[in-house]
Each structure stands twice: as structure tokens, then as C-alpha cells.
Amino acid sequence: MSRVLVAMSGGVDSSVAAALLVEEGHDVIGVTMKTFCYTGTGDHGKTCCGLDGIADARRVAVGLGIPHYVFDVEADFTRDVIDDFVAEYARGRTPNPCVRCNSFTKFQDLLRRGRALGCDAIASGHYVRMDRSGPEPALLRGLDRRKDQSYFLWGLPRDMLPLLHFPLGSLTKAEVRERARALSLATAEKPESQEICFVPTGDYRDLLRTRLGSTHPALEPGPVVDRTGSILGEHPGYAGFTVGQRKGFGGGFSEPMFVLEIQPDTRTVVVGTREELFSDALEVREVSWLTDPPPEGTTVRVQLRYRAADVPAVVTGCGETLDLRLQEEVAAVTPGQSAVVFADERVLGGGRIMDARRNAPRSVLQS
């Protein structure tokens, strides 16, 4: 058996992951990553990585009889996740901080520190699976598609796959709760954390005002226009909007209107009808592959938002930029979110959406 470093956030999933590895006979070390300083905020202890999480993870570790450490990764997390989050909103895009955290901070830091502790594997409570039956390890979707978290892990380094363990990948959330109760884990009844861990107020615009200043262009008023450029109203700051959003830019329209595009250079929010919200072609950058890249012409599946259904797509360009032609139109494809590429259940890779557009009439795609 191996010595495994397990990321323990203080939630039920990571607690059960650690417990299952102990049951299997591994030499387990639990760690909690302190990512953000909550001192001075009203809810500094309540987020998934806050003080309560650290305390809960330690209680579980003590109950399991394993050592527990706290790693202070605040500087790296601030640079790789928080700074990127703020910069993306300033650029008029909608980031996914969990993807950045897993790709740049959590797993790479776990690997580096785990090696210093003599560990030869790292683990977490993510709902994904590893398949080691082929010539190289493959990352697969979690068996419970309602909890599958493969969308967040496309940015992992390919050479890290042989070292990864995901004990929950073949379990449902209900089964994980049952295991936690059976093992009398301190976190068995703990509710799931839904908020962004570094936004304890629950409103990301509070963070933007603190980091950017209230007079930053992203937080200043600007025009709301339609596709023809006709001014329809004024918004209070484009950082408060995302593609597909229906509220916040006034009413009085003859039919529902949605955000189609954000143009930060002119502080403009472009709105239009639901018909105008669909796209069938994507440009993806910051691409990372967990396998050899698929050649042009390959048909893949692509997931464009967490919990969204994947759709078929054809690779039309694959280099520094990944170009995809969707085989069915998708509404509200959002710059800044991830496009994750699959072959059946296997994660091939992914990247950050830079642009989405409609290349073909809907009647052509639907025929």
C-alpha cells in the first residue's frame, strides 16, 4: 500500500475519501489548504476552506487516527485564483475559480508538499474516476452524473494522472452520506458549501469593489444596446452581467431580452432575444490536454458549463487555440467559462472559452 496525501476541506466528501483510503490500508496523511484570510469579514469561519472547515477536517483526522496538517497557500491562491477572477470580470468575462484552483493551486501544491512528506500518491473527494487499464491512466466522469466534477479538472498536468486517487468516483452522494454515518464521521450531516470560498458575503461584486475600486470602468455605468447599436438603456456596471443573464438592465421590452455580449472597451452590454443567444462555433484558448490532442475533423463531446449536458462537436482547429464546431446550437455560451472535451466518459482536455458565434442558420443545424 502507498502513502497518500488527502486534501480535506472539512466537508463530508473529503472526509469519506480519507476514511475509505484508511479502510484500504493506505498510510494516509490529511491536509487542509488555507487559501484565504477571512479576518475582518463577518463570515470568516463559514466557508468551505474557512476556520470551521479546518477544525472539522482536524476532528475527522483525529477520529481516523491519521496526522493532519494545514498548508498556507494564500499567496499562491491569491495570485492564481483571486487575481485571475478579478481580472476576468474586468475584461467582461465570467471566470470559474474552481477550475483555476484545481489546475494551478490545489493539486500542484499537494504534489509538491506530498513529496516532501514521503507521499507517493495524492487524493481528493472529487466525484471522478481513474481508469488504469490502458497504456496510460485516464480521467473519467464520476459514476453519479448529478455529482460528476470532471468539468473542474481538465487543467491538471497530464503527468500527474498516475499519482491521483479519487475514492468517491464510483459512489453516489447518498452512498457517501451513508458511509459517513456508518463511520460516525464528524462531518456526516454537514451541508454542502455552495458559495465562492473567497467571497464570504455571497456577492462577488463586493470583492470587485474592494480589489478594483468603485470607480473602475467595470463598475461604472454604461450603455445597454441591441445588435444594431441602438441604445436601450443604461446599466450600473458591466461586471455585474454575464452572457445569458435576463435581469438587471431595465424592462419595457416587447419580449424577454438576454445579455448577448459584453464590450469592456466601451462599457457596453449588448442584449437581444433568446433567438440571438445561440452559438455553434467556439474559440478556446489556454488549452490543456490529458491525452494526445485530437486531430482536426475528430468528433468529440464538449461540456460548456458545469452541470450542462455535453454536446457533439467537430474539431476544426487544434493548436494553441482549439476551434470547435458544435453539431447542435447552444444558448448562452459564456466567455471565461471552460469548454471541456470528452471521448465518451474520458476527459481529453479543455480550455477557456474566448469567443462564441453562430456560423450556420439554425434551420441548417436542425435539419
C-alpha positions in Angstrom: 0.0 0.0 0.0 1.1 3.6 -0.6 1.4 6.7 1.5 -1.4 9.0 0.3 -1.8 12.7 0.9 -5.5 13.5 1.1 -7.0 17.0 0.6 -9.5 17.5 3.4 -11.7 20.7 3.1 -13.7 19.8 6.2 -16.7 18.6 4.2 -18.3 15.2 4.1 -16.9 14.2 0.7 -13.2 14.6 1.5 -13.8 13.1 5.0 -15.2 9.9 3.4 -12.4 9.9 0.8 -9.8 9.8 3.6 -11.8 7.2 5.6 -12.0 4.9 2.5 -8.3 5.1 2.0 -7.7 4.2 5.6 -10.0 1.2 5.2 -8.0 0.1 2.2 -4.9 0.0 4.4 -3.0 3.0 2.9 -0.8 5.2 5.1 -2.9 8.4 5.0 -2.0 12.0 5.7 -4.7 14.6 5.8 -4.2 18.2 4.8 -6.3 21.3 4.7 -5.3 24.2 2.5 -5.7 27.7 3.9 -6.4 29.7 0.8 -7.7 33.0 2.1 -7.6 35.2 5.1 -11.1 35.9 6.4 -10.1 38.1 9.3 -12.3 41.2 9.4 -15.2 39.6 7.5 -18.5 38.8 9.1 -18.5 35.2 7.9 -14.8 34.4 8.1 -15.3 30.9 9.6 -18.2 29.6 7.5 -16.8 28.9 4.0 -15.6 25.6 2.8 -11.9 26.5 3.4 -12.5 28.8 6.4 -11.7 28.2 10.0 -14.7 25.9 10.6 -13.5 23.7 7.7 -10.0 23.4 9.2 -11.5 22.5 12.6 -13.9 19.9 11.1 -11.1 18.3 9.0 -8.9 18.0 12.0 -11.7 16.4 14.0 -12.2 13.8 11.3 -8.5 13.1 11.0 -8.3 12.6 14.8 -11.2 10.2 14.6 -9.5 8.2 11.8 -6.2 8.2 13.6 -4.3 10.0 10.9 -2.0 13.0 11.0 -3.4 16.3 9.8 -1.6 19.4 8.6 -2.7 22.9 7.4 -0.9 24.2 4.4 -0.9 28.0 4.0 -1.3 28.6 0.2 -2.8 32.1 0.5 -0.1 33.8 -1.6 -0.4 31.3 -4.5 -4.1 31.1 -4.3 -4.4 34.9 -4.4 -2.1 35.1 -7.5 -3.6 32.2 -9.4 -7.2 32.3 -8.5 -8.4 35.6 -6.9 -6.3 37.9 -9.1 -7.4 36.0 -12.2 -11.1 36.1 -11.0 -11.0 39.9 -10.7 -9.1 40.4 -13.9 -11.5 38.3 -15.9 -14.5 40.3 -14.7 -12.7 43.5 -15.6 -12.3 42.0 -19.1 -16.0 41.4 -19.4 -15.7 37.6 -19.0 -17.2 35.2 -16.4 -14.5 33.1 -14.8 -14.7 29.7 -13.0 -12.5 29.9 -9.9 -12.8 26.2 -9.0 -11.1 25.3 -12.3 -8.2 27.7 -11.6 -7.8 26.4 -8.1 -7.6 22.8 -9.1 -5.3 23.5 -12.1 -2.9 25.9 -10.6 -3.0 25.7 -6.8 -4.6 22.7 -5.1 -3.2 19.6 -6.9 0.2 21.0 -7.8 0.8 22.2 -4.3 -0.4 18.9 -2.9 2.0 17.1 -5.1 5.0 19.3 -4.1 4.3 19.1 -0.4 3.3 15.5 -0.5 6.6 14.5 -1.9 8.3 16.4 0.9 6.3 14.2 3.3 7.3 11.0 1.5 3.9 10.5 -0.2 3.7 8.7 -3.5 0.0 9.5 -4.2 -2.5 12.3 -3.7 -6.2 12.1 -3.3 -9.3 14.2 -3.0 -13.1 13.8 -2.6 -13.9 14.8 -6.2 -16.6 12.7 -8.0 -14.4 11.4 -10.8 -12.8 8.1 -11.6 -9.4 6.9 -12.7 -9.1 4.1 -15.3 -5.7 2.4 -15.2 -6.5 -0.5 -17.5 -5.0 1.1 -20.6 -1.4 2.1 -21.7 -1.8 5.3 -19.6 -4.2 6.4 -16.8 -7.4 8.1 -18.0 -9.6 10.5 -16.1 -13.3 9.6 -16.3 -16.5 11.2 -15.3 -17.9 10.3 -11.9 -20.4 7.4 -12.0 -23.1 9.7 -10.4 -23.7 12.2 -13.3 -25.5 14.5 -10.9 -22.3 14.9 -8.9 -19.7 14.4 -11.6 -16.9 17.0 -11.2 -14.7 16.2 -14.1 -15.5 19.6 -15.6 -13.2 21.2 -13.0 -10.2 19.0 -13.6 -9.3 19.4 -17.3 -6.3 21.6 -16.3 -4.4 19.0 -14.3 -1.0 18.2 -15.6 -1.0 15.1 -17.7 2.0 13.6 -15.9 0.1 13.8 -12.6 -2.5 11.3 -13.5 -0.6 8.2 -12.4 -0.4 9.7 -8.9 -4.1 10.5 -8.4 -6.8 8.7 -6.4 -10.5 9.6 -6.3 -12.2 7.2 -3.8 -15.7 8.6 -4.4 -15.8 8.3 -8.2 -18.0 5.2 -8.2 -20.3 6.3 -5.4 -23.4 8.5 -5.3 -23.8 11.3 -2.9 -26.4 9.4 -0.9 -23.9 6.5 -0.6 -21.2 8.9 0.6 -23.6 10.2 3.3 -24.4 6.6 4.3 -20.7 5.8 4.6 -20.1 8.9 6.7 -22.9 8.0 9.1 -21.8 4.4 9.4 -18.3 5.6 10.2 -19.6 8.2 12.7 -17.6 10.9 10.9 -17.9 14.4 12.5 -19.0 15.8 9.1 -21.6 13.2 8.3 -24.5 15.7 8.4 -22.6 18.8 7.3 -24.4 20.6 4.4 -22.6 21.2 1.2 -20.9 24.5 0.6 -22.2 26.4 -2.4 -20.5 29.8 -2.2 -17.3 31.0 -3.7 -14.9 30.4 -0.8 -13.2 33.8 -1.1 -16.4 35.8 -1.3 -17.8 35.3 2.2 -20.5 37.9 1.6 -22.0 35.9 -1.2 -21.8 38.8 -3.7 -18.7 38.7 -5.9 -19.2 42.4 -6.7 -18.2 43.2 -3.1 -14.8 41.7 -3.9 -14.5 43.5 -7.2 -15.3 46.9 -5.5 -12.6 46.1 -2.9 -10.0 45.0 -5.4 -10.7 47.3 -8.3 -12.1 50.3 -6.6 -15.7 51.6 -7.1 -14.6 53.9 -10.0 -13.1 51.2 -12.1 -14.7 51.1 -15.6 -16.1 47.6 -14.9 -18.2 49.1 -12.1 -19.2 52.3 -13.8 -22.4 52.9 -15.7 -22.5 52.3 -19.4 -25.0 51.8 -22.3 -27.3 48.9 -22.9 -27.6 48.4 -26.7 -29.1 45.9 -29.2 -27.2 44.3 -32.0 -27.8 47.3 -34.3 -26.2 49.6 -31.7 -29.4 51.3 -30.7 -29.3 52.5 -27.1 -32.0 50.8 -25.0 -30.9 52.0 -21.5 -28.1 52.2 -19.0 -26.5 49.6 -16.7 -24.7 50.2 -13.4 -21.5 48.3 -14.3 -20.8 45.6 -16.8 -19.0 43.4 -14.2 -22.5 42.6 -12.8 -23.5 40.9 -16.0 -22.9 37.6 -17.8 -23.9 36.2 -21.1 -27.4 34.7 -20.9 -28.5 37.0 -18.0 -32.1 38.3 -18.2 -32.3 40.7 -15.4 -30.6 44.0 -14.3 -30.8 46.1 -17.4 -34.3 47.5 -17.2 -37.6 46.4 -18.7 -40.2 47.7 -21.1 -39.3 45.3 -23.9 -41.9 43.6 -26.1 -40.2 40.2 -25.5 -37.7 38.8 -23.0 -34.2 40.2 -23.5 -30.9 38.5 -22.6 -27.3 39.6 -22.4 -25.5 38.6 -25.6 -22.1 40.2 -25.2 -20.1 42.5 -23.0 -17.8 45.0 -24.6 -15.5 46.3 -21.9 -13.6 48.9 -24.0 -16.8 51.0 -24.3 -18.5 49.6 -21.1 -21.3 48.3 -23.3 -23.7 45.5 -22.6 -25.3 44.1 -25.7 -28.7 42.5 -25.3 -31.1 40.6 -27.6 -33.8 38.0 -27.9 -33.4 34.3 -27.0 -33.1 33.5 -30.7 -29.9 35.6 -30.8 -28.4 33.9 -27.8 -27.4 30.7 -29.7 -23.9 29.7 -30.9 -22.5 26.9 -32.9 -18.8 27.7 -33.1 -16.2 28.3 -30.4 -12.7 29.6 -30.0 -11.0 28.1 -26.9 -7.6 29.2 -25.5 -5.3 28.3 -22.6 -5.8 24.7 -23.8 -4.5 21.7 -21.8 -4.7 18.1 -22.8 -4.7 14.9 -20.6 -4.3 12.8 -23.7 -2.8 13.4 -27.2 -4.8 16.2 -28.8 -7.5 15.1 -31.2 -6.7 15.8 -34.8 -8.8 18.1 -36.9 -12.0 16.5 -38.1 -12.4 14.4 -34.9 -15.9 14.3 -33.4 -15.9 14.8 -29.7 -18.3 15.7 -26.9 -17.9 19.1 -25.3 -19.3 20.5 -22.0 -19.6 24.2 -21.8 -20.8 24.9 -18.3 -20.9 22.9 -15.0 -24.0 20.7 -14.9 -24.7 21.4 -18.5 -25.2 18.4 -20.9 -22.3 17.8 -23.2 -23.0 18.2 -27.0 -21.3 16.8 -30.1 -18.7 18.9 -31.8 -16.1 18.6 -34.6 -12.5 19.8 -34.0 -11.9 22.4 -36.8 -8.5 23.6 -35.4 -6.2 22.3 -32.7 -3.0 24.2 -31.8 -2.5 27.0 -29.3 -6.2 27.7 -30.0 -8.8 25.0 -30.1 -11.6 25.6 -32.6 -14.9 23.6 -32.3 -17.9 23.5 -34.5 -20.9 22.4 -32.4 -23.3 19.9 -34.1 -26.2 21.5 -32.3 -26.6 25.1 -31.2 -26.2 26.0 -27.5 -27.6 29.1 -25.8 -25.5 31.4 -23.6 -22.1 30.1 -24.3 -20.1 32.3 -22.0 -16.5 33.7 -22.5 -14.4 32.9 -19.4 -16.1 29.6 -18.7 -14.5 26.2 -19.6 -15.0 24.1 -22.6 -14.2 20.5 -21.6 -13.6 17.9 -24.2 -14.7 14.2 -23.8 -14.5 11.0 -25.7 -17.4 9.0 -24.2 -16.6 9.1 -20.4 -13.0 10.1 -20.7 -11.7 13.7 -20.2 -9.4 14.5 -23.1 -8.7 18.1 -22.1 -10.2 21.6 -22.2 -9.6 25.3 -22.2 -11.1 28.7 -21.5 -13.8 29.9 -23.9 -12.7 33.2 -25.6 -15.4 33.6 -28.3 -18.7 32.0 -29.4 -20.6 32.8 -32.5 -23.2 31.5 -34.9 -21.8 30.3 -38.3 -24.8 28.5 -39.7 -28.5 29.3 -39.8 -30.5 27.3 -37.2 -32.5 25.6 -39.9 -29.3 24.1 -41.3 -28.2 22.7 -37.9 -31.6 21.3 -37.1 -32.2 19.6 -40.5 
